[in-house]
Amino acid sequence: MGCNCGEQWASIVFVLTYGDGRQGGEYGSKADAEIADVRKGGGGTIRTVRR
């Protein structure tokens, strides 16, 4: 098994989730996810996902 150092991911998305049932979403940049979180009242968690 190699280190996959040369492997490229298709894209990176930022996933906004809430623990209280509110709808989150996927965003192309962290700034977009942060803005969406503020507009939805805050308190969300932003995770980076490689696809």
C-alpha contacts under 8 A as a table, 3 or more apart, distances in Angstrom:
res1	aa1	res2	aa2	distance
2	G	5	C	7.93
4	N	7	E	5.21
9	W	12	I	7.45
9	W	50	R	6.38
9	W	51	R	5.94
10	A	50	R	7.49
10	A	51	R	5.48
11	S	50	R	5.96
11	S	51	R	5.27
12	I	28	G	7.31
12	I	48	T	6.87
12	I	49	V	5.71
12	I	50	R	4.51
12	I	51	R	6.03
13	V	26	E	6.32
13	V	27	Y	5.76
13	V	28	G	5.24
13	V	29	S	6.83
13	V	48	T	5.99
13	V	49	V	5.38
13	V	50	R	6.48
13	V	51	R	7.53
14	F	26	E	5.62
14	F	27	Y	5.13
14	F	28	G	6.27
14	F	29	S	6.24
14	F	30	K	5.95
14	F	33	A	6.60
14	F	46	I	6.27
14	F	47	R	5.59
14	F	48	T	4.70
14	F	49	V	6.16
15	V	24	G	7.40
15	V	25	G	5.80
15	V	26	E	4.52
15	V	27	Y	6.39
15	V	33	A	7.32
15	V	45	T	7.94
15	V	46	I	5.45
15	V	47	R	5.16
15	V	48	T	6.36
15	V	49	V	7.02
16	L	24	G	4.91
16	L	25	G	5.27
16	L	26	E	6.26
16	L	27	Y	7.81
16	L	33	A	6.25
16	L	37	D	7.35
16	L	44	G	6.27
16	L	45	T	5.60
16	L	46	I	4.58
16	L	47	R	6.62
17	T	22	R	7.88
17	T	23	Q	7.19
17	T	24	G	4.74
17	T	25	G	6.93
17	T	44	G	5.57
17	T	45	T	5.28
17	T	46	I	6.54
18	Y	21	G	6.22
18	Y	22	R	5.80
18	Y	23	Q	7.08
18	Y	24	G	6.38
18	Y	43	G	7.21
18	Y	44	G	4.91
18	Y	45	T	6.34
19	G	22	R	7.47
19	G	44	G	7.68
24	G	44	G	7.92
26	E	33	A	7.48
27	Y	30	K	7.18
27	Y	32	D	6.13
27	Y	33	A	5.63
28	G	32	D	6.98
28	G	33	A	7.92
29	S	32	D	5.32
29	S	33	A	6.53
30	K	33	A	5.07
30	K	34	E	6.15
30	K	46	I	7.75
31	A	34	E	5.05
31	A	35	I	6.16
32	D	35	I	5.16
32	D	36	A	6.18
33	A	36	A	5.11
33	A	37	D	6.14
33	A	46	I	7.03
34	E	37	D	5.03
34	E	38	V	6.33
34	E	46	I	7.77
35	I	38	V	5.21
35	I	39	R	6.27
36	A	39	R	5.07
36	A	40	K	6.20
37	D	40	K	5.12
37	D	41	G	6.37
37	D	42	G	4.94
37	D	43	G	7.17
37	D	44	G	6.01
38	V	41	G	5.20
38	V	42	G	4.67
39	R	42	G	7.16
